[in-house]
Amino acid sequence: MKIMPNRLDKGFFQYQEEFEQKALEVLRSGWYVLGNEVKSFEEEFAVYTGAKYCVGVASGLDALWIAFRVLGIGQGDEVIVQGNTYIASVMGITINGATPVFVEPDEYNNIDAGKIEEKITKKTKAILAVHLYGQASNMGPVAALADKYHLRLVEDCAQSHGACFEGRMTGTFGDIGCFSFYPSKNLGAFGDGGAIVTDDARIAEDVRVFRNYGSEKRYYNKVVGTNSRLDEMQAGLLRVRLKHLEELTGERRKICNRYLEELKNEKIRLPEIRKGATTVWHQFVIHCKDRDRLMEYLNERQIGTIIHYPIPPHLSEAYQYLGFHKGDFPVTERYADEVLSLPLYNGMTKEEQTMVIEAVNRFV
Ligand SMILES: *Cc1c(COP(=O)(O)O)cnc(C)c1O
């Protein structure tokens, strides 16, 4: 038996009938883009997060770059972001011509709030807080800094659907919360999808117009927008999954609590959760100095793992033009060499969990 790092089929079969019924309903409706499913999903997801408005878009990356676009952030502006994020967070900034300013992560793999202030310049316009691996960032100090320096605060919640900091949902701390519904995310569609949430009616309206060629009224275009619409099929299927999201998160929590209790190997550091924060366990990420050997060892035992992420954005080929070098962000770079995501997915059996635990515990 091979254990995959992630698998999506089981998450479908858990609610197969409901998904299939909804798919047929959408197919038979004769309405496939920007209709009632999208409208209902937007209302339901806004309620879920506690934000006033939600606007669906075509992907998490679109949510990010459109967020910065409607906030007017572009050429000559700087946006603060953690160094160890998925590259899409950074692309959301650079697509607009703005410059990412990297900050090292803390021990919870999120932005180190204590290292933000020293990076703020006259050009700084925003902080992008990424809630990596499902855990809420240290939003108290992050929001306070945004406030103090009159910066925009955007959240990348692609991995944190439902995660809270001091009882408040990620995505609702700043101006805009950006979500992805890529199939492997905690709230996954069956294709691409994304959304922004906000309490600001003006921002919601600007995104609504921007995602549909900049038109408020058909064929009357206010701005040069884009085509980034959540389709009816994805929105309908997301509504089904959203109804079960708390159960699905509970199941992930159970698996991870078992990992936390039973994984015992002094060569690995287990994930920790910040006081006041919750995690929805998008990934279960361990740190290991011997990571490559551990990965190889697990692979030989039919246990697949993934590195999130092997190359930090500042060292990726795409961002050579920013002029960074190896050694510029030692913590970020060390994390890239140490992190390993253990198998984790809805529908993972007890036996599969046991196999992972026993194999990791025997690694020497
Ligand atoms: C997945 C992800 C994105 C991008 O979402 P897509 O829907 O794939 O475009 C952005 N940021 C983070 C942190 C992600 O994990």
The ligand as an ORCA input file, in Angstrom:
! r2SCAN-3c Opt
* xyz 0 1
  C      -2.676     28.007     -3.325
  C      -2.143     29.285     -2.848
  C      -2.289     30.474     -3.574
  C      -2.823     30.512     -4.972
  O      -4.075     29.981     -5.151
  P      -4.517     29.465     -6.612
  O      -5.984     29.245     -6.470
  O      -3.759     28.223     -6.893
  O      -4.204     30.546     -7.588
  C      -1.842     31.647     -3.010
  N      -1.253     31.678     -1.807
  C      -1.070     30.562     -1.083
  C      -0.432     30.669      0.267
  C      -1.488     29.320     -1.583
  O      -1.291     28.220     -0.847
*
